[in-house]
Amino acid sequence: MGLQPLEFSDCYLDSPWFRERVRAHEAELEKTNKFIKELLKDGKNLIAATKNLSAAQRKFAHSLRDFKFEFIGDAETDDERYIDASLHEFSNFLKNLEEQREILALSVTETLIKPLERFRKEQLGAVKEEKKKFDKETEKNYSLLEKHLNLSAKKKELQLQEADSQVEQNRKHFYELSLEYVCKLQEIQERKKFECVEPVLSFFQGLFTFYHQGYELAKDFSHYKMALQINIQNTRNRFEGTRSEVEELMNKIRRNPQEHKRANHFTMEGYLYVQEKRPAPFGSSWVKHYCTYRKETKKFTMIPFEHRSGGKAGDEELFILTYCTKRNIDTIDRRFCFDLEASDRPGVPVTMQAFSEEDRKLWMEALDGKEALFINLNKASAKREGSAQLDKIGFTVIKKCINAVETRGINDQGLYRVVGVSSKVQRLLTLLMDAKTCNEVDLENSVDWEVKTITSAMKQYLRSLPEPLMTYELHGEFIIPAKSGSPESRVNAVHFLVHKLPEKNKEMLDILVKHLANVSKHAKRNLMTVANLGVVFGPTLMRPQEETVAAIMDLKFQNIVVEILIENHEKIFKTLPDATFPEPISMPVSPPNAPPRQSRRQGQRIKRPLAVYNLCLELDDADTHSSPKEDTPTGSMDSLSSQSPTPAFSSSPPGLLDRNHLIMDGGDLTDWATNLSGQSRPSMVSWMNTPSTNPAATNTTPSAFSFPNPATGSDRAVESVAHRKARAVYPCEAEHSSELSFQIGAIFEDVQFSREPGWLEGTLNGKRGLIPQNYVQFL
């Protein structure tokens, strides 16, 4: 269980549990601060050691260069000349190597030390300053409040009103500061994931670039590096999306805290001052308690809690409420008071003081007290009502918009990301949703409506539905498989749940997802990959019934569900699911009697070879496009719904490339790297520019990574196995979206060797994918 989200509504309650959660977040950031501090120290020591090693290597190179073999006689043989020149060549090699090592030492400072120091100073340091302000305002607020509550009720009404106004103003200031501090805490908790890891990733890339002659090591790291680089950019994108959602929720609560009070099992909760009577002549004292009440059971609990003493809570006291009455100022020298009587202490009332008259009215209403005013505090959150419905007009609106987009703007860069002008979008929606004018609107041929206006209108229409397209009821069930299980079990679970949707919802979802799948096929031009479409349509098609920070943190899983829908549209909407709900399947291992799958490096992996090619992304190599300068980053090249990596690049012979169709134009990767958000560092882009070792590939893929040919090493071996059939001798569960799952006896068509060592490519039931070579027999 990770850190609990800090709800903005809890800032107004300021409960002991809220303070405990705040302290947990603060402790985690302090631990992160110490880790970065120690890492910076070790990094500087590493730079110093690297410079010392470089100096020793240069001295060794000078020794090699200065020595010269003498020969006997007046001439040298060819062998002697080569031997004589070898020491000089060794010296030049070390000299060039040390030049690269100096670049490495400088890059460590730029890519690791400075970013971490900047994050520690600008982000973690800012949180510390916010904490000081928050603690100071806490002390000030509750001191002033207690002083205010001690005011005599016999003072002049004008003085009391001025005092009330001053306390209210101070309370608002405290709540404002509390909201901002909570928002900052959660922002840094999310930000640190990529702000700390990205510099370390940059450092390791520089290190492995320096040791690139260790080809096997660099090849293994290349797959990991590409995958991690993509994850960083999607988080950065959910983070940006999540942060905007959180800020919107904070502003809503700031405007009207009571309307966004979280639904819970308590009828009423909050702080009250409880009168504790003492023996004469000491009078009585007033102690602040956090109180909760449940009307169904009439259970009233009190926990003494003092913010100014380090937030230490006392023992909980529980009693059954008998009655509640209001105390007038002529019976007690304090305002906002009322009496409670417990069933186990009849005739011994407990006097309590609320923070204000409005607060007392709320308590009196909840406790069914005398002279209580009806205020429905725990009113249910009203559903978002709108004129949009899943009726005939609704289907017409969506179909008209989709037809217009596919006719006019399927290749527009940033499709669905670039938003239209709000007034134009609203005007278009008004026309489309009116039965009289809907058929008169020509979106496919009219230049009056821009594509971005049409896409924005369609998204706005879907958001305006009284209930999201994937329903409130199934929201939690859709989220569960996105958080666990293998790629195939996720698809099966989503498949099952889609067919539980109401018929109109499923029909509309089918139309929309089919369109999004078509948009993703043009990702090379419009830059809208499956992952990008998930970011855009996740919050549009799915949203929780209660709007909280915890729910917003699930946005990334909503995106994954939409990615699964897009990638598996045909299966999900055109076939029926299994009769029973599929349980999440953990990542499988080989059967006991199955042979171990081949590994590119024996002893390093024991389960199966790691596939770095993705058959789902057969992009056209013909066109290369420059990256647009959009305000929003375009995100990753692939979807995270199945945790599939970006396609790698090969230096295989041209014939092999033509047969497998798995090579993506290298220029696109460079464009994609250029298209990262403005915060992307130059070093990140430079990682993409590893030159290919294949001269033939240099002309077409200047930025491609090179991978080895299959174990056969020749086109002849590949030809020998092309178009053959094979039968499975062991069952296999796919661990990757580019792999095939199968049972014993499955027959594969058109089997070929893959460029991935230890793997074959074949077709099973119309789907093509990777097959472990030692799991099948050729027929």
Disulfide bonds with the S-S distance in Angstrom:
none
